[in-house]
Amino acid sequence: MLMLGAFAAWSLITAAARGGRPEGVLLAVLAVAAGYAAGRICGALLPVVAPSAGALAGLGLAVTDPHTMTGSPLVSPLGHTGATAALLVLAAGAACCAAWAARSNGVRLALRLLAGGIAVTAAVLGSTTGVAACAGVLLCSLAAARMRRGPGLAGLALATGLVTATVWAVAEDALPAGLTDSLEGQLTPHRVLLWHDALGLVHDDPLLGAGPGRFGELTPTVARSLSADDRPHSAPLQLAAEQGLIGVGLLAAAFGWVLYVLWRTPRSTPVVLTAGAALTAVAAIAAVGNALSFTTVTAGAGLLAGMATAWPLTEGATGVAPDLDERP
């Protein structure tokens, strides 16, 4: 609660100092908090049914999104593409967590087939990122039984840091020309221009930023674009541009706190690493898109984190925590 409170308070401080609209950040914080609380409760009462239902709900939301198959002329397809991929990744992660929580081999197989079906659905929807991320989560889940919790979570933190550092380097033009051209071809020149504008705002005011929601007012790339989308399509760069480096630090601290809670939870290591892999994939998608601007994604991430850290009453009643040798 202190972490989320600090995040909300800083958005209000920057809004008061620079102007802007902090409502989007406050809504995201509220969605994460509500999702996490619901996940802790549902995960404790229904450790298999709750994540299974969450997986089906996430899959349904991704498939029924009106912007999934075709982009809206008023909203950039880049944002909805990332949100769809993030929802599918969260759904796959929830299905794999439910599989590890199930006691029956038949139920486990069915839930893993559901996770595979979600990856196939991503392919049908044309989401290359979703296919790769869902397949990666499924493979990490299958390998999690032979991994230790601490090194696994450390590796996920390192992967997130590398993605964020790469995005920042692209925005700074700090990479070799050949690599930059290759990445720009995959990311699209428009997105890279948005990142350049965001970094320019960071240089103008690295402490407070330009104010929440003001990126679209101050960037020339958005002014020249026909799209109504006014975000830089990168959560770290958006926070840096609008709320300064302190905002980025709070975002990193929030993700680190999630990994810490996963490390501390008495849930089994496969459940922990599966959820960590899914949340890391969402963080990577958010680093190159605006997936966190969608309430369904932020609430879903909080829900998965809550279910993965909840101690099921059926296990807690025995008084024995799984993986006791790995708990600090």
C-alpha positions in Angstrom: 0.0 0.0 0.0 2.9 2.4 0.7 4.4 1.7 -2.7 1.1 2.3 -4.6 0.4 5.3 -2.4 3.8 6.8 -3.2 3.1 6.2 -6.9 -0.3 8.0 -6.7 1.1 10.8 -4.6 4.0 11.5 -7.0 1.6 11.8 -9.9 -0.4 14.4 -7.9 2.7 16.3 -7.0 3.9 16.5 -10.6 0.5 17.5 -11.8 0.3 20.3 -9.2 3.8 21.5 -10.2 3.6 21.2 -14.0 -0.1 20.8 -14.7 -1.6 17.8 -16.5 -4.1 15.1 -15.9 -3.1 12.5 -13.2 -6.4 10.6 -13.6 -4.9 8.0 -15.9 -2.1 7.1 -13.4 -4.5 7.1 -10.5 -6.9 4.8 -12.4 -4.0 2.4 -13.2 -2.9 2.4 -9.5 -6.5 1.7 -8.4 -6.8 -1.1 -11.0 -3.6 -2.8 -9.8 -4.6 -2.5 -6.1 -8.1 -3.9 -6.8 -6.8 -6.7 -9.0 -4.1 -7.7 -6.4 -6.6 -7.7 -3.5 -9.1 -9.8 -5.5 -6.3 -12.2 -6.5 -5.2 -12.7 -3.0 -8.7 -13.5 -1.9 -9.7 -15.7 -4.8 -6.3 -17.4 -4.9 -6.6 -18.4 -1.3 -10.2 -19.8 -1.6 -10.0 -21.3 -5.1 -6.3 -21.9 -6.1 -7.2 -23.8 -9.2 -10.6 -22.4 -10.3 -9.7 -18.7 -9.8 -6.7 -18.7 -12.2 -8.5 -20.9 -14.6 -11.4 -18.5 -14.7 -9.0 -15.6 -15.0 -7.3 -17.3 -18.0 -10.6 -17.8 -19.8 -11.7 -14.2 -19.0 -8.4 -12.8 -20.3 -8.7 -14.9 -23.5 -12.3 -13.7 -24.0 -11.4 -10.0 -23.5 -8.6 -10.3 -26.0 -10.7 -12.1 -28.6 -13.8 -9.8 -28.3 -11.8 -6.5 -28.3 -13.3 -4.6 -31.3 -9.8 -3.4 -32.2 -8.2 -6.8 -32.2 -8.8 -7.6 -35.8 -8.8 -4.2 -37.3 -7.4 -0.9 -36.0 -9.6 2.1 -35.2 -9.0 5.3 -37.2 -9.1 7.2 -33.9 -6.8 5.0 -31.9 -3.4 3.8 -33.0 -3.3 0.1 -33.6 0.1 -0.1 -31.9 -1.6 0.4 -28.5 -4.3 -2.2 -29.0 -1.8 -4.7 -30.4 0.3 -4.5 -27.3 -2.8 -4.7 -25.0 -4.0 -7.8 -26.8 -0.6 -9.4 -26.5 -0.5 -8.5 -22.8 -3.9 -9.9 -22.1 -3.1 -13.2 -23.9 0.2 -13.5 -21.9 -1.6 -13.0 -18.6 -4.2 -15.5 -19.6 -1.5 -18.1 -20.5 0.3 -17.4 -17.2 -2.9 -17.9 -15.2 -3.6 -21.2 -17.0 -0.1 -22.4 -16.3 -0.4 -21.3 -12.6 -3.7 -23.2 -12.3 -2.1 -26.3 -13.8 0.7 -26.3 -11.2 -1.9 -25.8 -8.4 -4.0 -28.7 -9.7 -3.5 -32.1 -8.1 -5.0 -34.2 -10.9 -2.7 -35.0 -13.9 -5.7 -34.8 -16.2 -6.6 -31.3 -15.1 -3.0 -30.2 -15.4 -2.8 -31.5 -19.0 -6.1 -29.7 -19.8 -4.9 -26.4 -18.4 -1.6 -26.6 -20.2 -3.5 -27.4 -23.4 -5.5 -24.2 -22.7 -2.2 -22.2 -22.4 -1.1 -23.7 -25.8 -4.5 -22.8 -27.3 -4.0 -19.2 -26.1 -0.7 -19.1 -28.0 -2.5 -20.5 -31.1 -5.2 -17.8 -30.7 -2.5 -15.1 -30.6 -1.2 -16.5 -33.9 -4.8 -16.4 -35.4 -5.1 -12.8 -34.3 -1.8 -11.9 -36.0 0.0 -11.0 -32.7 3.5 -12.2 -33.3 4.5 -10.7 -29.9 1.7 -12.6 -28.2 2.7 -15.9 -29.8 6.3 -15.5 -28.7 5.4 -14.3 -25.2 2.8 -17.0 -24.6 5.1 -19.7 -25.9 7.9 -18.4 -23.7 5.7 -18.4 -20.6 4.5 -22.0 -21.3 8.1 -23.2 -21.7 9.3 -21.4 -18.6 6.4 -23.0 -16.7 7.3 -26.5 -17.9 10.9 -25.9 -16.9 10.1 -24.2 -13.5 9.9 -27.5 -11.7 13.7 -27.9 -12.1 14.7 -24.3 -11.3 15.4 -22.6 -8.0 13.3 -19.6 -7.1 15.9 -17.0 -6.3 18.0 -17.4 -9.4 14.9 -17.6 -11.6 13.4 -14.4 -10.3 16.8 -12.7 -10.6 17.0 -13.7 -14.2 13.6 -12.3 -14.9 14.6 -9.0 -13.3 17.7 -8.9 -15.4 15.7 -9.6 -18.6 13.3 -6.7 -17.8 16.3 -4.4 -17.1 17.9 -5.3 -20.4 14.7 -4.6 -22.4 14.3 -1.2 -20.7 17.9 -0.4 -21.2 17.6 -1.3 -24.9 14.6 1.0 -25.3 16.4 3.8 -23.6 19.5 3.3 -25.8 17.4 3.4 -29.0 15.8 6.6 -27.8 19.3 8.0 -27.1 20.7 6.8 -30.5 23.4 5.1 -28.4 23.4 1.8 -30.3 25.5 1.0 -33.4 23.9 2.2 -36.6 23.2 -1.3 -38.0 21.5 -2.5 -34.9 19.5 0.7 -34.6 18.3 0.4 -38.2 17.3 -3.2 -37.6 15.4 -2.4 -34.4 13.8 0.7 -36.0 12.5 -1.5 -38.8 10.7 -3.7 -36.3 9.5 -1.0 -34.0 8.5 1.4 -36.8 10.1 4.9 -37.3 7.0 6.6 -35.9 7.4 4.9 -32.5 11.2 5.7 -32.4 10.4 9.3 -33.1 8.0 9.3 -30.2 10.8 7.9 -28.0 13.1 10.6 -29.1 10.5 13.3 -28.2 10.0 11.6 -24.8 13.7 11.7 -24.0 13.9 15.3 -25.1 11.3 16.1 -22.4 13.3 14.2 -19.9 16.4 16.3 -20.7 14.3 19.5 -20.3 13.1 18.5 -16.7 14.6 15.3 -15.4 13.2 15.6 -11.9 9.5 16.5 -12.3 8.9 15.9 -16.0 6.3 17.7 -18.1 3.3 16.7 -16.0 1.0 13.6 -16.3 -0.8 13.3 -19.6 1.0 16.3 -21.2 3.2 14.3 -23.6 0.8 14.8 -26.5 0.7 18.5 -26.0 4.5 18.9 -26.2 5.7 16.5 -28.8 6.0 17.5 -32.5 5.6 13.9 -33.7 2.1 13.7 -32.3 1.3 17.1 -33.8 2.3 15.9 -37.2 0.5 12.6 -36.9 -3.1 11.9 -38.1 -3.7 9.5 -35.1 -5.4 10.7 -32.0 -3.1 8.7 -29.8 -0.8 10.9 -27.7 1.3 8.4 -25.9 5.0 7.6 -26.5 4.3 3.8 -26.5 6.8 3.0 -23.8 5.8 3.0 -20.1 9.3 3.8 -18.8 9.8 6.7 -21.3 6.3 8.0 -20.7 6.8 8.1 -17.0 10.2 9.7 -17.5 8.8 12.4 -19.8 5.7 13.2 -17.7 6.9 12.4 -14.1 10.6 12.6 -14.3 13.2 10.0 -13.3 11.5 9.7 -9.9 8.5 8.3 -11.7 10.7 5.7 -13.5 12.2 4.8 -10.2 8.8 4.2 -8.6 7.8 2.0 -11.5 11.0 0.0 -11.2 10.5 -0.2 -7.4 6.9 -1.5 -7.9 8.1 -4.2 -10.3 10.9 -5.1 -7.9 8.4 -5.3 -5.1 6.3 -7.8 -7.1 9.3 -10.0 -7.6 10.2 -9.7 -3.9 6.7 -10.7 -2.8 6.8 -13.7 -5.2 10.1 -14.7 -3.6 8.6 -14.5 -0.2 5.4 -16.3 -0.9 4.9 -19.9 0.4 3.4 -21.0 -2.9 5.3 -23.6 -4.8 8.3 -22.5 -7.0 6.7 -23.5 -10.3 3.7 -21.3 -9.6 6.0 -18.4 -8.6 8.2 -18.6 -11.6 5.3 -19.1 -14.0 3.6 -15.9 -12.7 7.0 -14.1 -12.7 7.6 -15.1 -16.3 4.1 -13.8 -17.4 4.5 -10.5 -15.5 8.0 -10.1 -17.0 6.6 -10.6 -20.5 4.0 -8.0 -19.8 6.7 -5.6 -18.5 8.6 -6.1 -21.7 5.5 -5.5 -23.9 4.8 -2.3 -21.9 8.4 -1.1 -22.4 7.8 -1.0 -26.2 4.1 -0.1 -26.1 1.4 1.5 -24.1 -0.2 -1.7 -22.8 -0.3 -0.4 -19.2 -2.6 2.4 -20.4 -5.4 -0.2 -20.6 -7.3 -0.9 -17.3 -7.9 -4.5 -18.3 -4.1 -5.1 -18.5 -3.2 -3.4 -15.2 -6.0 -5.1 -13.3 -5.1 -8.4 -14.9 -1.5 -8.0 -13.9 -2.5 -7.2 -10.3 -4.9 -10.2 -10.3 -2.2 -12.6 -11.5 0.3 -11.3 -8.9 -2.3 -11.7 -6.2 -3.3 -15.2 -7.1 0.4 -16.3 -7.3 1.2 -14.9 -3.9 -2.0 -16.1 -2.1 -1.5 -19.0 0.3 -4.4 -21.4 -0.5 -6.4 -22.4 2.5 -6.2 -26.0 1.6 -2.4 -25.9 1.9 -2.3 -23.5 4.9 -4.6 -25.7 6.9 -1.8 -28.3 7.1 0.6 -25.8 8.6 3.3 -26.8 6.1 4.4 -24.4 3.4 5.7 -25.8 0.1 9.3 -25.1 -0.8 10.2 -24.3 2.8 13.9 -24.8 2.0 13.8 -21.8 -0.5 11.9 -19.4 1.7 14.1 -16.7 3.4 
